[in-house]
Amino acid sequence: MFNKFLNLFKKEEEERPSALTDYSTMLVDFHNHVLPGIDDGSKSMEDSMTMLRNFEALGLKKVIASPHSMADGYINSNEKILQLREEVRLEIKKNNINLEFDAAAEYYMDELFMEKLERKDLLTIGNNYVLMELSYLSKPNNTGEVIYKMQISGYRLILAHPERYPYYYEDSFANYKNFKDRGVFFQINLGSLVGKYGAQAKYTAEKMIDENMVEFVSSDLHTVPQFQMLRDCLKSKHLEKILSSDILRNKTLV
């Protein structure tokens, strides 16, 4: 009888909705594509302003754009990214949007990234963090070497959306623990918590949160319609859990 009662209590806990109403406890979104006309995100300054108004309405205080940087498609120089950052800052003032704005990059681990790493020419976030993504198709065989080179160069690696790499979660969760042992920080996408990238990515993101492996969360937002996904995500109990966690580091980026 007691076990039956306990199971009913657990079920009620699981079904109880999140108490979140906005992202004010997250404070900073640092993985998004709001710089206009530079990658597969915002197509115009008007789109960028609409996106930033939506971020403000959701309670965020700071947005850091992270346009793609990759040899195959988006060879975005530091100068180009920072020039666009200044243009967006001017438009933010003109539009009376109450947000702090900055820009860095989402680096794809390829030859362009390795060249920038050798020159120590990477745009960083906060306390020398670098946001890096991997291939979705095949498991890279040199991540250990890259992590080591980054660390001896003084960079702190944030791995973008680790829950979306099938060759890691389909193989063994030990792959993720190996990254943690190497001092890699994890940033999961908010959309993963509502199944945007499939059931396995959702399961993996939630498991990472349950095992205290997640230091950062962000939107990876590309378009205005995707803000509905962010509003839906506020219902997630796992989002509520990570936003109230002591290990979440988004607030250190203010």
N, C-alpha and C positions, 0 to 999 in steps of 0.2 A: 504493500500500500504506500509506504514512504517513497519507494523508488518511482512509483507512478506519479505521486505528487511532485517529486523532484523533476521528473521529465516534463510535466506540465509547466512547472515554473521556468525551466530552461527554454521551453518553446515560447512562453510569454515574453521572456527576455529577448529572444531572437527576433520576435515580431514587433517589439516595441519600437516605434519610429525614433529616428535621431532627433535630438533637441536643437540641432543647428538651424539657424535662419540665414546665416551669411558666412563669409570667409574672413571675418574680422580677426579671428584668432590665428589665421594663417599669415596674415599681414602682407606677404610678398609672393608674387608669382614671377618666377624667373625662367620658365621654359615656355615660350610662346613665340608666335610668328606674326607680330604686329607691326614690324617695320614695313613700310609700303614698297611694293614692287621689287623686292630683293630676293625672294624665294617663292615657295608655294603657299605662302600665307596671304596677308593683306595685299590687295591689288591696287589700293589707292590711299591717299592721305585721308580721304573721307571715311573709308573703311576703318582705318587705324583709329580715328577719333571715335567712331561708333564703338569699336572694341574697347577702347580705354574708358569710355563712359560706362559701359557694362561692367568692366572690372571695378570701377569706383562704386557703382550701385551694389555690387556684391560685397562691399566692405573692405576691399583691399586698399592698402596704403602706398604700395610701391609695385611697379611693374618693370621687369628687366627683360627686354627682348632678346631672343636667342636665335637669330637667323641661321639657316644651314650654312656650313662651310665644308665643301667637299670638292674633290678634283673633278668628279663627273657630274657637272651641272651647275653648281653654285660656288664659283670661285670668288667669294666675297672678301675683299681686303679689309684690314682694320680701318683704313682711312674711309672707305665707302660706308662701313657700318657706323662709324662714329659721326660722319657727316650727316647721315640720315637721322641718327639720334638727336643731333642738335636741331634739325628741321622739325622733328616731332615735338621736341620740347617747346619750340616757339609756338606751334599749333596748340599744344596743351594750354599754354598761357592765354592765347587768343580765345579759346573755347571755355575758359574758366573750369577746367577739369582739375579736381583736387587730388592729384596723384604725383608721386615722385617717379621719375622715369630714367631708366638707364638702358644700356645695351651691351651685350657680349656676343657669344656665338654658341651654336650647337655643333661641335666638331665631329665629323665622321672620321673614324679611324682608317685613314688611307695615306697615300704617299704625300699628299698636300699637308695633312696634319703632322706627319713625321718631320717634314721640312720646317714647319712652323715651330715644332717642339725643339728641334736642333738649334733654331735661332732664338729660342725663348720669346717667341713673337705671338703668344696666345692671349686673347682677351679673357680676363678673369672676372669672376663674380665674388663679391665679398672678400673673405680672407684667402685670396689666391686659389679659389676653387675654379676648376675647369670642367665644363659640361661636355661629355663625349658620348656618342652613340656608336653602336656596332651594326654590322650587317644583319638583316633579318633572315637571310637565306642560308648562310654557312658560318660555322663556328670558326672564328679567327684563331690562329695557332700561336700568335705572338703577344697575347694580352699581358702575360707576365712581364715580358721585356718592356712593353710600353708603360706599364704601371711603374716599374722600377725607374725608367728614364724620367718619367714625370716627377716622381718623388725626389730624385736627386737634383732635379732642376728647381725644386721648391714649390711645385704645384700640388694641389690636392684634388684628386679625381672624384667627380660625381658621375656615376654611370647613369645615363638617361634610360628611363623605362626598362629596367632589367626584366620585368615581368613579361615583356613582349618578345623575348628571344626564345623561340621554341626549342632550339638545340640545347638550351640550359635547363628549362623546366621539364622537358620530356626525358632527359637523361637522368639527372639526379639533383635533388635540392642541395647536395654537397657542393655543387658548382658555385652556388651563391655564398655558401659559408666560406669557401676558399677565397672569394673576393673580399669578404669581410675580414678574414685573417690577414689580407694584404693591405688593409686600411682604406679600402674603396668605400665611398659613400653611395647610397642608393637614392634615386629620385623616381618615384612611381607616378604614373599619369592618373589624374583624377578620373578620367574616362574609364580606366580599367576597373574601377570599383562599381561601375554600372554596366559592365559587359560590352563596352564599345569595341574592344579588341578580341572578343570571344570569351567563352566560359573558362578556358584554361588560364588565360592571362588574369582574369578576375580572381580565380582561385589562388593563383600564385601571389598576386598583390596582397590579398587578404591574409594569406599564410605568412608573408614577409612581415606584415604589420603585427600579427599575433606573436611572431618570434622576435619582435623588436629589432628588425633589420633595416628599417626605413628611417632615414634622417631628413629627407626632403620630399615634398609633394608639389606638383605643379600641373598646369592645365594642358600644355602642349597644344594650345589653341591655334587654329589656322584661319577660321572663318567666323563671321558673326553668328550664323545659325547654331554653331556649336555651344553657344552660351546656354542653350536649353539643357545640354548635357551637364553643365556645371550646376545648374539649378536642381536637376534631378539627383545629382550626386550628394546634395545636402541631406538627403534622406538616408544615406549610408551610415550604418552603425560603425563600420570600420573607418570611415572618414572621421566620424566623431572621436573614435578611439585615438587615431594618430594625431589629430589636431590638439588633443588634450595631453599628449605624451610629452614627457620631459626630454626625450631624445630628438624631437623635431627641431630642426635648425633653421627653418625658413625665417624666423624672427631675427636671427643673427645677421640677415642680409639687409636690414633696414638702414 
